């Protein structure tokens, strides 16, 4: 699996508030659904109610994601289909994790370790690169944490230890073919 770069993205705060707003959450039962057209109760089947509840749950999940990334925040976007928590990584949190990453390099799978840039990516940081796993950005009100061991996840920061203000964010893209190792395996 090869790495793909993610560039810093910003969202300007929209003055005209072009996003549609969702109505406040109101508890409902399948028997109390009101028709928006007629303004009177409509008998919906329980299957219809379950579908509506599922849509509401999806809307709640999206609302939580929106709290993580406000419209004025800068972020990195990693396209990790099976790990949606990496879709929007708050840039301030990524900068914090890079600043707090350990300085000591390890040679055998421990992090951070030296990054060889193969296949070559157009990196902003100057060589001698270090590679360190990034954790997903915390939800609002939670405190961010750093990688301390275990499964490193798909996202990495690549930086020069002498200047951690300039770094790159890359992620393992499962849709791209990986490079072959010395023994012929991917």
Order of alpha helices (4+ residues) and beta strands (2+ residues): beta-beta-alpha-beta-beta-alpha-beta-beta-beta-beta
